[in-house]
Amino acid sequence: MSPQSQAHLAYLALERLIVTLKLEPGALVTERQLIELAGLGRTPVREAIQKLAWQGLMDIRPRVGLQITTIRPDDQVHVMQTRQKLEPLAAALVATHASAEERSAMKACGAEMATCLDAGEMEGFLVADKMFDELMEEACPNRFLTAALAPLQTHARRIWFASSSHEKMAGSVRRHVTVIDAIERADAEGASAAMADLMSYLSDA
């Protein structure tokens, strides 16, 4: 496995622990603890820490250690205000530019979300949601847009998980599938509208 792949796996492992609040907001952690939790070496974990810090999920505090950032009362509003503007544009671009393989992978991702809903697997749904975001990032030709969205998506998942329910998951899955169906049809206008509906739902959920 390449060093880059190991760093990404370390990032995914730690990001999932932060999103699902297993690493609690405000908690102080050590590099050694994160290495053990990720199950990977020091170098990939250090790279993951740098990415998480850049995304605003972890603070690197000299002489203190590493701290998981807190969730502030206005985070939900600010995150979703921005996503509501940017995500529909990203969906339209992906509907236009995605390859057949990327569209197929998104379809499979939507099916996995539905499977998690049926099984009541909230964490599994969040893994599929992260996969969907990464597929969107790969398919979107505007790297500035995807760079802006990536940290917002992770913050949104963490905030959403804190008050999640099966009913909320059902509404999210249904709207994700609508977005994916429009992308599969290469319907840019439909994908943008469906994504706007998803963002509106997540803002209120």
N, C-alpha and C positions, 0 to 999 in steps of 0.2 A: 504494500500500500504506500502511495506517495506521501511525503510530508504534508502536502497541501490537503490530501484526503483525510489524513489523521487529524489535522487541525480543524477541519470542518466537522468531523465526527465528534471531536471534543466540544466544539461550539454547540452542536445540536444537543449533546447530552446535557451540558450545563444550562443551555437556554431552556430546555424542557423542565429542568428542576426549578428554574426561576419562574417560568410561566405558570407551573402548577403549584407554586408556593411551597414546594418542599425546601427550597432555599428561601426563607421568609424575608419579606421586605425589611430592611434595616439590619439584617443579620451580619455579623462579622465572621469572615471565613479566612482560612489560610490557603496558600497555594497547595500545600500538601493535602489538605482535605479535598480540594477540587481535583487533584490528580487521582486520588482514590475514588472519588465519585465518578469521574469520567472513565476511569480504567485505561488511561492512556499516559504517555510519557510527559515529561516536564515541558519539552519544547512545544508540542501541539497544544497543551493546556495553556501555556503562556500566550500563544497566539490567540487562542479562544478568549482568554481574559482581556486581551487588548481589543478584540472585536466587541465584546460585551460592554467594555468601558466606553468605546466609541458610540455604541448604541444607547448609552445612558442607562444600562441595566446594572452596572457595577461601578463603584468608585474605587480607585486605587489611592489609598491614603498612606503616604510615607510615614514610617515608624509606627503605624497603627495596623495596617493590613488591608484586606479587601472587604468592602461592604456592599451588600446588595442594596440597591437604591430603594427608597420608599415609594409608595404610591400616593401621590398628592391628590387632594380633593378635586382639583381642576384638570387633572391629567386626561380623564375620559373626554371632556369637552374639547380640549386642545388637540388631542390625537385625532378625534373623529372629525373635527372641523377641517383638518388638513387632508385626511383620507377622503372625505367626501368630494374634495376638489380634484384630487390626483388619481384616485383609483378608476373612475370611469374613463379617463383618458388612457390609462394603461390598458384597460380591457379592450378599448377600441383598437389600439395599436396591436395588441396581441391577436385579436380576431383577424386583423389584416395580414400580419407577418408570421404567425406561428407555422411551424412545419407540420406535416402530417403526423410525424412521430410525437411532437409536443401536444398536438390536439388529442391524440390517442392516450397519452399519459395523463392528461387532464381528465379525460373521460373515466379512466381507471381510478383516478383520485376521487372523483365524485362518487363512484360506486363504493369506494372504501369508506367515505363519509357516511353513506347510507347504511352500510354494514355496521359501522360503529353506533349509529343511531339505534338500529334494531337491537343491538346488544347492550345499549346503555353505557357504552365505553367512551366517557368524556375525554380521557387522556388520549385514547386512540384517535378520536375526532380531531384533537388539537395537533397530533402528529400529521394527520392527513391535511389539515389546514395549512400547516407549515410547508408541507410538500407542494401544495397548490401554489402558495406564494412564491416558492422557489422556481416552480415551473413557469409561472407568470414572468418572473424576473429573467429567466433564460430566454423566453420568447419575445420579450419586449425590446425593441431596437433602441430605446432611449435610456441610456445608462444613467443619466442624471435623474431621470424620473424614478428609476428603480432604486437608486442610492438613497433618495429621499424617503421612499416608501418602506424600505426594509426595517429600519428601527421602529417606525410607527406601527407596523404590523405586529411586531413582537410585543410592544407595550400594550397594544389593544388586546392581544391574546391573554396577557397576564391580568389585565383589568377585568376582562370578560369572565375568565375562570373564577375570579373571586366571588362572583354572584351568579354563576352558571346554574342551569337547570336543564332537565330533559326537554322541557317545552321550548326553551330558548335554543337549544341545540337543533331541535326539529325545524324551527324557523330558519336558522342559519343554513342547515343542510339543503333545505328546499331552494333557497335563494342562490346558494353556491351552484347547485345543479343547473339552475336556469342560466346563470352566467356561462357555465361550461358548455351548455347546449348551444348558446349563441356563438361562442368562440368556435365550436366544432363546425357550425354552418358558415363561418367566416362572415358573420353578420356584425359589422363594427357598431352600427347604430344600436342594434339590439343588445349587444354585449355591454355597451356603455350604459344603456338604460337599466339593464338588469343589475349591473354593478352599483349604480346609483341607488337602486332599491335595496340592495344588500347593505350598503353603507348606512342608509337611512334606518334600516331595521336595527343594525348593530349600535347605532347611536342611541336608540330608544330602549334597547333590550337591557 
